[in-house]
Amino acid sequence: MPRIELDPWAEERREREELWQSSSESFDRIAFAERAVALVRPPLTTVAICEGMRRVRLEAGRQWGGPPGAQWAILSVPNNASRRAIATAVLSLGGNVARPWSLDLLLAMARDATR
């Protein structure tokens, strides 16, 4: 008979994830997402950025009727999203193109833009 095993740390992990995904910092989150997408330039990808409700969310799929490898993506950015959450979502669009230092570069770019 199958057993259901509950993860006793699931709630704590979810709370921790929500903490780094939100920020009370005042900045234009949509503009930051646009700059991040322009910097990453995911190949053969059409990206739509819109305001989200709860958390940064990225949906992507194959672009039917497009060239081989073409895809679409929708990035939902809530008004309390952190720069790190936005940058992490955008970097996931790059697939294997994203480098380990990319997150640092995007966050540094954000600091320079606010000066």
N, C-alpha and C positions, 0 to 999 in steps of 0.2 A: 504494500500500500504506500502511495506517495506521502511524503511528509512536507509540511510547510515550515520553513525555518525563517523566523523573523530576525532582522538585523537590529540589535539593540542600540546601535550607534547611528542609525539612519537619520533620526530627528536632529541629532547634534551636527551631523555632516551638512544637512540641509540648512540649518541655521547659520553655520559657518560660511557656507556658499553664498547665502543671501547677504551676509555682512560685507564680503568683498565685492559683491555685485552692485551695492548701492553706495551713494555718496551724497552728502549735503553740500558739496562744493558747487559754486555757481559758475557754470560755463555752458556754452551752446553745444549740447550733446549731438545734435544732428550735424552741425558743421564739423565737429570733431570726427564723427563717423565718416563724413564725406572726404575729409582730408586723409583719413586712414585708408579708405578704399582707394583713393587716388595714389597713395604711396605704395600700397601692396600691388595694385593693378592685377587682379586675378585674371589669368588668360581666358579668353573666350567666355567671359561671364558678364551677364547683365545684372546689375545690382540695384534694387529699389530699397530706399531707406525711409522708414516711417516711424511715427511715434508709437511706442508700445504702452502697455498698461502695468505689468508687474515686474518683468525681468527682461534682460537682453535676450533676444531669441533670434536665431538664424535658421531659416528654412531654405533649402536649395534643392534643385532637381535638374534633370536633363531638359534641354531646350529642344522640344520636338520640332522638326522641320529645319533646324539650324545645321551648321556644319558639324562634323564629328567632334565630340568633346565639348560642344557648346553647352552652357548651363545658365540657369537663372538663380537668383538668390534674393530673398527678402530679409532685411535686417530691421527688426523692431527694437527701438531704443526708448525706454521709459524716461520720464523726466527726473528720475533719481538715480540713473545708471552711473556707475563709476567709469573713469577713463580705462581702467584695467579691464573691466568686463567688455567694454566696447572694442578695445584693441584685441582682446583674446578672440572675440567672435569674428572680427574682420580677418585676423591672421589665419583662422581656420579655413577661410575661403582660398587661401594660397596653396593649400594642400602641401605637397613636398617642397614647394618653392620657399615657404616661410623658413627663416633661419632662427636659431636660438636667440640672437640678439635683436630680433625684430620687435619684440615687445618693449624692450628698453628704448629702442629708437623711436617708436610711436609715442611712448610716454614722455621722452625728452622733447620731441617735436611739440607736444602739447604744452610743456613748460615754457618753451621758447616763444610760442604763439601768445602766451598770456603776459609776456613782459613788455 
